[in-house]
Amino acid sequence: MKLLGEVGRLSIQELDSKGRLSMPKEIRDSMKMGKKVLVLNAGDHIKIIPLPGDPLQTLHGTFNVKKPFRELRKQAEDVAESEVKKERGSRKECHS
């Protein structure tokens, strides 16, 4: 009985001579993996996060915003400026 595709199951793999890892087909299929993954160094282990084959398709409908781009950009700039001011304020308090 093959259980590699089930959540929480383990699969021990060897790296090839170039340090590459071959992901078992059962896992690829169960995760609906495309050709790309995000490899995250988490200190004492790594995380492999499947990336969608078509990220735009995944995001389709997420940004149903009726505001014009310029207004969204101004809003983002205001938030960033506010964050910088907060950071500067906390640094001044640390040096006092």
C-alpha positions as CSV (number, residue, x, y, z in Angstrom):
1,M,0.0,0.0,0.0
2,K,1.5,3.4,-1.1
3,L,0.9,6.1,1.4
4,L,3.4,8.7,0.2
5,G,0.7,11.1,-1.0
6,E,-1.2,11.2,2.3
7,V,-0.7,14.1,4.7
8,G,1.8,13.4,7.4
9,R,3.5,10.5,5.7
10,L,7.3,10.3,5.3
11,S,9.5,9.6,2.4
12,I,13.2,9.3,2.8
13,Q,15.1,10.4,-0.3
14,E,18.7,10.6,-1.3
15,L,20.3,13.6,-3.0
16,D,22.1,12.8,-6.3
17,S,25.7,13.7,-6.9
18,K,24.7,17.3,-7.8
19,G,22.7,17.7,-4.6
20,R,19.3,17.4,-6.4
21,L,16.3,15.8,-4.8
22,S,13.8,13.7,-6.7
23,M,10.2,14.3,-5.4
24,P,8.1,11.0,-5.5
25,K,5.3,11.1,-8.1
26,E,2.7,10.3,-5.4
27,I,3.6,13.4,-3.5
28,R,3.7,15.6,-6.6
29,D,0.3,14.3,-7.7
30,S,-1.3,14.7,-4.3
31,M,0.0,18.3,-3.9
32,K,-0.9,19.2,-7.5
33,M,2.7,20.5,-7.9
34,G,3.8,22.4,-10.9
35,K,7.5,22.6,-12.0
36,K,8.5,25.1,-9.3
37,V,8.8,25.0,-5.6
38,L,10.0,27.5,-2.9
39,V,12.8,26.1,-0.8
40,L,13.0,27.8,2.6
41,N,15.9,27.5,4.9
42,A,14.2,27.2,8.3
43,G,17.5,26.9,10.3
44,D,17.6,23.3,11.4
45,H,15.5,22.1,8.5
46,I,14.2,23.1,5.1
47,K,10.6,23.6,3.9
48,I,9.6,22.9,0.3
49,I,6.5,24.8,-0.7
50,P,4.9,24.0,-4.1
51,L,4.3,27.0,-6.3
52,P,1.3,27.1,-8.6
53,G,2.0,26.4,-12.3
54,D,0.1,29.5,-13.2
55,P,0.3,32.0,-10.3
56,L,-1.9,34.5,-12.2
57,Q,-4.7,31.9,-12.4
58,T,-4.4,31.3,-8.7
59,L,-4.7,35.0,-8.0
60,H,-7.6,35.5,-10.4
61,G,-10.4,37.3,-8.7
62,T,-8.4,38.1,-5.6
63,F,-7.8,41.8,-6.5
64,N,-11.3,42.9,-7.4
65,V,-10.6,46.5,-6.4
66,K,-12.6,49.4,-7.8
67,K,-10.0,52.0,-6.8
68,P,-7.7,53.4,-9.5
69,F,-4.1,52.3,-9.5
70,R,-2.8,55.8,-8.5
71,E,-5.0,55.8,-5.4
72,L,-3.8,52.3,-4.5
73,R,-0.2,53.4,-5.0
74,K,-0.6,56.5,-2.8
75,Q,-2.2,54.4,-0.1
76,A,0.7,52.0,-0.2
77,E,3.2,54.9,0.0
78,D,1.4,56.4,2.9
79,V,1.5,53.0,4.8
80,A,5.2,52.6,4.0
81,E,6.0,56.2,5.2
82,S,4.0,55.5,8.4
83,E,6.0,52.3,9.1
84,V,9.3,54.2,8.6
85,K,8.3,56.9,11.0
86,K,7.3,54.3,13.6
87,E,10.7,52.5,13.1
88,R,12.6,55.8,13.5
89,G,10.6,56.6,16.6
90,S,11.4,53.3,18.3
91,R,15.1,53.7,17.4
92,K,15.2,57.1,19.1
93,E,13.7,55.7,22.2
94,C,16.3,52.9,22.3
95,H,19.2,55.4,22.1
96,S,17.8,57.7,24.8
